[in-house]
Amino acid sequence: MDPVVGLRVVGGTDVVAEQLWEQLGALSVSRDTGGVSAWFGSRAGAEAAAEVVGGVLIEAADDAYLDTWREFARPTRVGRLVVRPAWVAPLDEDATVEIAIDPGHVFGYGGHPSTRLVLSALDARLRGGETVLDVGCGSGVLAIGAVALGASSVVALDIDPAAVATTRTNVLANGMRAHIEVSARPLAAVQRPFDVVVANIGVVVLRELGNPLARRIAPGGWMVLSGLLDHQWEEVVDGLSDECELLEVLEEDGWAAPVLAGAIED
């Protein structure tokens, strides 16, 4: 196995973390009070990223360091929903809707603000029986959370085979196979409308997919976009058709998620 190489950026911000993840090919990115750590599958990848953002390389003999964060992972609560790391014991609490997520090496289990914002919108707005489209499903946390909160069905899409495999595993583990279809199809291959559209995929992709996503909103439905820093959401919303109405902007720890209503006819 090729050695995993880490990059530590002391004092690194959320902007640096997003750049490492979205643009520079990191396998895993985490942020703490001291800065940002990222892991790459090769020294060349880590060195290329260091040329862009600076930082110090850290070499590891295998990929064990990709999982060191698991020791510190804890359940995260968003409204009625608790997202529990699959290796953590279930909570013993009444009136709790709980799901278990194992993100593998690469994907989040639900604790990141960008994920929490979407889950918050789902918790507040789902009334039961909705159809949902989850674009860029990652670990499947949004799709599984939507069903747990009352959605009748979800189509979960991701072009990354690892995301598709991880989502399918988590769907099965949560007993939701009958409600969630997981696919590597591109968005263009899914033409029907949905009551709810969610996409936690970052500003670069949302610039391209914003309007196609809006076209999947059924009349009377809504959409929430995430993976955006708080200075980025206006750029994405401004690029959408005037037929898509901004309802609110959810914010947490420097991240933002606009919630929009309205459907654009194909």
C-alpha positions in Angstrom: 0.0 0.0 0.0 1.3 3.5 -0.8 2.0 5.6 2.2 -0.6 8.2 3.2 0.8 11.7 3.4 -0.7 14.4 5.6 -0.6 18.1 5.3 -0.9 20.3 8.4 -1.8 24.0 7.9 -1.4 25.8 11.2 -4.0 28.5 11.5 -5.8 27.2 8.4 -9.4 28.5 8.0 -12.6 27.0 6.6 -11.6 28.5 3.2 -8.4 26.5 3.3 -10.2 23.3 4.3 -12.7 23.8 1.4 -9.9 24.4 -1.0 -8.1 21.2 0.0 -11.2 19.2 -0.3 -12.9 20.7 -3.3 -9.9 21.6 -5.5 -6.7 20.0 -4.3 -7.7 16.3 -4.0 -7.5 15.6 -0.3 -8.9 12.2 0.8 -9.8 13.6 4.2 -9.9 17.0 5.7 -10.5 18.1 9.3 -10.4 21.4 11.1 -9.6 22.1 14.8 -8.8 25.2 16.8 -5.2 25.0 15.7 -5.7 24.7 12.0 -6.5 22.3 9.2 -5.2 18.7 8.6 -5.6 16.9 5.2 -4.5 13.5 4.0 -3.5 12.5 0.5 -2.9 9.2 -1.3 0.5 10.2 -2.5 3.4 12.5 -1.6 3.0 14.2 -5.0 -0.6 15.1 -4.2 0.4 16.5 -0.8 3.3 18.4 -2.1 1.2 20.0 -4.9 -1.4 21.1 -2.3 1.4 22.5 0.0 2.6 24.6 -3.0 -0.9 26.2 -3.0 -1.8 26.6 0.7 1.5 26.1 2.5 1.8 23.9 5.5 4.0 21.0 6.7 3.9 17.5 5.4 3.4 14.5 7.7 4.1 11.0 6.6 2.2 7.9 7.8 3.0 4.2 7.1 -0.6 3.4 6.2 -4.0 4.9 6.1 -4.7 4.5 9.8 -4.4 8.2 10.4 -7.5 8.7 8.2 -9.5 7.2 10.9 -8.0 8.9 14.0 -11.0 11.3 14.1 -13.3 8.4 14.9 -12.1 8.2 18.4 -13.5 11.7 19.1 -16.7 11.5 17.0 -20.0 11.9 19.0 -23.7 11.9 18.0 -24.9 15.2 16.7 -28.5 16.5 17.3 -30.5 18.6 14.8 -34.0 19.2 16.0 -35.8 15.9 16.3 -33.0 14.0 14.6 -29.8 12.5 16.1 -27.1 11.4 13.7 -25.0 8.8 15.5 -21.6 7.5 14.3 -22.2 3.9 13.6 -19.5 2.8 16.0 -20.9 4.8 18.9 -23.6 3.2 21.2 -27.2 4.2 20.6 -28.6 7.0 22.8 -31.2 6.0 25.3 -33.5 9.0 24.9 -37.2 9.4 24.4 -38.7 11.4 21.5 -35.5 11.0 19.4 -35.3 10.1 15.8 -31.9 8.4 15.4 -29.9 7.2 12.4 -26.4 5.6 12.3 -23.8 6.6 9.7 -20.5 5.1 8.9 -18.8 7.5 6.5 -15.8 5.4 5.6 -12.5 7.3 5.2 -13.8 10.1 3.0 -17.3 11.4 3.9 -18.8 13.2 6.9 -21.1 11.5 9.4 -23.3 14.5 9.9 -21.4 16.8 12.3 -20.2 19.4 9.8 -22.1 22.7 9.8 -22.9 22.4 6.1 -24.6 19.0 6.7 -26.3 20.2 9.9 -27.9 23.2 8.0 -29.6 20.9 5.5 -30.7 18.5 8.2 -32.1 21.5 10.1 -34.1 22.5 7.0 -35.4 19.0 6.6 -36.4 18.8 10.3 -38.3 22.1 10.1 -40.0 21.7 6.7 -40.8 18.1 6.1 -44.4 17.3 6.8 -44.4 13.6 5.8 -44.8 11.8 2.5 -42.5 14.0 0.4 -40.3 12.8 -2.5 -36.7 14.0 -2.1 -33.7 14.3 -4.5 -30.3 14.3 -2.9 -27.5 15.3 -5.3 -24.0 14.5 -4.1 -25.1 12.1 -1.5 -21.7 11.3 0.0 -22.3 9.1 3.0 -26.1 9.1 2.6 -26.7 11.1 5.8 -29.2 13.6 4.1 -31.1 10.9 2.3 -31.4 8.7 5.4 -32.2 11.7 7.6 -35.0 12.7 5.2 -36.7 9.3 5.4 -36.3 9.2 9.2 -38.0 12.6 9.3 -41.0 11.5 7.2 -40.1 11.6 3.5 -41.7 8.7 1.5 -38.8 8.2 -0.9 -35.4 9.6 -1.9 -33.3 9.4 -5.0 -29.7 9.8 -3.9 -27.1 10.6 -6.6 -23.3 10.8 -6.6 -20.8 10.4 -9.5 -18.2 9.1 -7.0 -18.4 5.3 -6.9 -17.1 5.4 -3.3 -20.0 7.6 -2.3 -22.5 5.4 -4.0 -21.1 2.3 -2.2 -20.9 4.1 1.2 -24.5 5.4 0.9 -25.8 2.0 -0.1 -24.1 0.4 3.0 -25.6 3.0 5.3 -29.1 2.7 3.7 -29.1 -1.0 4.3 -27.7 -0.6 7.9 -30.6 1.8 8.7 -33.2 -0.5 7.1 -34.2 2.0 4.4 -33.7 0.0 1.2 -37.3 0.2 0.3 -37.3 4.0 0.5 -34.0 5.1 -1.0 -32.7 4.6 -4.5 -28.9 5.1 -4.7 -27.4 5.8 -8.2 -24.3 7.0 -10.0 -26.5 8.5 -12.7 -25.8 12.2 -13.5 -28.4 14.7 -12.6 -29.4 15.1 -16.3 -30.6 11.5 -16.3 -33.2 12.2 -13.6 -35.9 14.4 -15.2 -38.9 14.0 -12.9 -39.8 16.7 -10.3 -39.4 16.2 -6.5 -41.1 17.8 -3.6 -37.7 18.5 -2.0 -34.2 18.9 -3.5 -31.1 19.0 -1.4 -27.5 19.4 -2.5 -24.5 19.8 -0.1 -21.8 20.0 -2.8 -20.0 23.3 -2.6 -19.9 26.6 -4.5 -17.9 25.3 -7.5 -20.5 22.6 -8.4 -23.5 24.7 -7.4 -22.5 27.4 -9.9 -22.9 24.8 -12.6 -25.9 22.8 -11.2 -28.0 25.5 -9.5 -30.5 26.0 -12.3 -30.7 22.2 -13.3 -31.4 21.5 -9.6 -34.1 24.2 -9.5 -35.8 22.6 -12.5 -36.3 19.4 -10.4 -38.4 21.2 -7.8 -42.1 20.2 -8.1 -44.7 23.0 -7.9 -45.1 23.9 -4.2 -41.8 22.3 -3.4 -38.5 23.6 -2.1 -34.7 23.3 -2.3 -31.8 23.8 0.1 -28.2 24.3 -1.2 -25.2 23.8 1.1 -21.5 23.5 1.3 -21.3 27.3 1.0 -19.3 29.7 3.1 -21.3 32.6 4.3 -19.9 34.9 1.7 -20.7 32.5 -1.2 -24.5 31.9 -1.0 -25.5 35.2 -2.7 -23.4 34.4 -5.8 -25.1 31.0 -6.1 -28.6 32.4 -5.6 -28.0 35.3 -7.9 -27.2 32.8 -10.6 -30.6 31.1 -10.4 -33.7 32.0 -12.4 -36.0 34.7 -11.0 -38.7 32.0 -10.7 -36.8 30.5 -7.8 -37.8 32.4 -4.6 -35.4 32.8 -1.7 -37.3 31.8 1.5 -34.5 32.0 4.1 -30.8 31.6 4.6 -29.7 29.2 7.4 -26.2 29.9 8.9 -23.9 28.2 11.3 -20.2 28.7 12.1 -19.4 30.6 8.9 -21.4 28.3 6.6 -24.7 29.2 4.9 -27.5 27.3 3.2 -30.1 29.2 1.2 -33.6 27.6 1.1 -35.6 28.3 -2.0 -39.0 27.6 -3.4 -40.5 27.5 -6.9 -40.2 25.3 -9.9 -38.9 26.1 -13.4 -40.7 24.3 -16.2 -38.5 22.3 -18.5 
